[in-house]
Amino acid sequence: MAFDYDLYVIGGGSGGVRAARIAAGEHGAKVGLAEEYRMGGTCVIRGCVPKKLMVYASSFAVSIEEARQFGWTVEAGGFDWPKFRAKLDTELDRLEAAYRGGLTRAGVTIHDTRAVIEDAHSVRLATGERFRVKHVLIATGGRPSVPEVPGGATLLTSNDIFKLDALPASALIVGGGFIACEFACILNGMGVKVTQAYRGPQILRGFDDEARDHLAELIRAQGVDLRTGTDVAEARDVEGGVHVNFTDGSERVFGKVVYATGRVPNTEGLGLETLGLKPGHKGEIVVDEWSQTPVPSVFAVGDVTGRINLTPVAIREGHAFADTIFGARPREADHHLVPSAVYTQPELGTIGLTEAAARAKGPVEIYATTFRPMRSAFAGSPDKVLMKLVVDAGTRKVLGCHIVAPEAGEMIQLAAIAIKMGATKEDFDRTVAVHPTMSEELVTMRKPVRKG
Ligand code: NDP
């Protein structure tokens, strides 16, 4: 049977773009790719990249105060959101063009429109064009999910924040996950009066408890009104904002209300029913370790598969898929020991098991320390950083590392290499400290603070 394409990719985000580029550019496959919005996907257009630039922008209020404490004569003026936003838009245009250029240079044919699957070997574009394709890769990502909230108020998501014409004077962020915590700190740093409401007892469920408690304290200390154990009962649009009734009986008006209550896979209207593919319990496309669906010619990578929703993981999945199918180099994406960082201020960097998860598996030793880092201590800040290692008491392997500190994302990346290699506590100890740094504490903690 003659095919128009060896591979047709639906979705131009991190996973889809990597798979298309490797399949076409390195393995010589004939590849088409459809993207209905902007090339680059969530990470580049409305996720990691603009978020991290906002983290940088919002961090200067503290830096300027620190500079004063170090002897500089500086006054912080106001933060000019429209100026930042215009520059952000230009940067995103540049990145989108770079993604597009990379695909084109690799020989991928781009269709700027929506594609649906008609059968195991056909896709149809919204323009009416149809292609016979040998393999299909679904890489359509996810989108914010907002629960039904009584009152019918205008509720924003992280997607909307990047497009605001002006910053509100006050904002309520609902949720306690990655996105809620990051945007609470970002907006707070930009001068917005932030309240964060999380329904559970502590933010960042699933992360190490000691790190969660430590970070929550620091988030509060920087001025975020972090309320746990409460949720929005009702929200109504009123003059100048949104009137919110909380489940704890309190009520207030906020300039904007932002929901960061999780994300759901983009699977609607793709034609999955015609293939007989049943979504998993989170609505995701169910795939095996090869990213293959039960329909042999149809594969899926990235957030739409609901495995680990992180850009670098989607990239690895897309690359492994392309090498396996088009490069005669079969390999699975590795989902074990994936490091990550929450870009709060300070950041939380993490890899491996939490203390609680490690304890459930067997005896552990916990090495942890909190201290005021040199820079902020000199500037008069009471904020402490946390460095923590979870060690298997038997094998001595470091099972988990949790850091709450400025630049913890940078630190955890490097600690992750050692931990992925199976480093023991003694390997950490054998390594000479780099002085004076914050992360030197990772190789100088001598006595466990807890055992058992
Ligand atoms: P998360 O799943 O991390 O957090 C969702 C939060 O919303 C949780 O606190 C959850 O509470 C709460 N929640 C869920 N449903 C409701 C509801 N109906 N009412 C009230 N609260 C609710 O999702 P995010 O949206 O923050 O992020 C999505 C994913 O994107 C992350 O899991 C991560 O994989 C990725 N991401 C990664 C980043 C990074 O690497 N730095 C940054 C941003 C996103 P509960 O805990 O009680 O369920």
Residues whose N, C-alpha, C, O or C-beta is under 5 A from the ligand:
A	BS01	NDP	P147 G175 G176 G177 F178 I179 A180 R199 G200 R205 A260 T261 G262 R263 N309 L310 S340 A341 V342 Y343
